[in-house]
Amino acid sequence: MTGLPAASRVRVIRLLRVREGTESDFVAAYHRVLERAARFPGHRGEQLCRSLDDPGQWLLTSEWESPEAIKGWRTDPDHEDLVKPMNACLHDDRWTAVFQVVGSHPS
């Protein structure tokens, strides 16, 4: 990718559909994942958002120092068991992508 910094942050975007009736289980499981992610090397922060137009649709974003950091998180031996309760609340129609951050503006 020409013109981009060699080592820039990455943002993971997940568009999720939570099964009706499991919303509080999903949020509780998310907080357990977040507790671990917040201590993981390279994790810079994240947000969980619920759609105002479609309450079954959720957006989860996380920011990482590098592609290597997110790869480390995803391949950590505890990762699969940690996210299993959260994923159990989701429908199969979900979308995930990793983006390189090429610009930002502080709030």
N, C-alpha and C positions, 0 to 999 in steps of 0.2 A: 504494500500500500504506500504509494509515493506521497510525500509531503506530510506524513504523520509522524509523530514522535516515536522513537524506537521502543520505549517502555512506557506506555501510557495505561491509565486505569481502564478497567472494563466494567460494564454494567450488564447484569443478567436481568432479563425481562421475562416474567412468566405470566401468561394470561390463563386463568384457571376458572373452572366451573365447580362450585362446591355443592355437594348433594344437599337437598333441602332437609332440614332437621339436624344437620351435622355442623352447623356454623360454629356453635360454641366449642365443640370438640376440635374443629379445625383451628380456631384461634388459639386454643390452649396448646395444641400440638405445635403450632407455629411458634409460640413463645418459648417452648422447650428447645426447638431448633435454633431460634434466635439466640438463646443463652449460650449455646455452644458456638455458633457462628461468630458471635461478638468476640470470643476469645481466640478464634482461629487466626493464624498469621495471614495478614494481607486483607482481612475483611475491613471495609471502611464504613459500612452502614447499610441500612435497608429500610424499605417502607412496605407496608401491607395496606392496600386500598380496596374498598368495596364500591362497586358501581352504584351510583344513584339511580340510573335508568333501569338497571337489571341487577337486583340484589343477589342473584345467584352467581354473578360474575365478579371475580376478584383479580386484582393486579398485584403482583409481588415483584419488587425490584430490589436488587442488591448491588453494591458497588465493591469492587476488589482492586487491589493495587496493580495486578497484572494478570494476564491469562494463566500464568503458572500458579498463582494463588487460587484461582477458581478451580483449576484442575486438581490441585492438592485437596481442596475441600470436597470435591465430587468423588475423589478416589480414596479418601480417608476410610480406614477400615470400619469406623463406627457410623459413617454417613448413611448407609442404606437402612440400618435399623433405626436410626434417629428420625429419618423422614417418613418411615413407613406409616406411623399413625396419622400424619398429616395427609399423605397421599391416599389413605383409605377413605378420606372424606371427599375425594375428588371424583368427578366424572372423567371418562377417558378423553373427552375433547378438551385438551389443554395444549398450550403452545409455549415453547421456551426458545429464547435466542440469546446469544452473547454478543454485545456490541462494544467496540472500542470507543472510549470517550475522547473526542477530538476537540471539544470546547465546553466551557461551562461559565456560569456567571453566579457569583455568590448572592444569596438572598439579602 
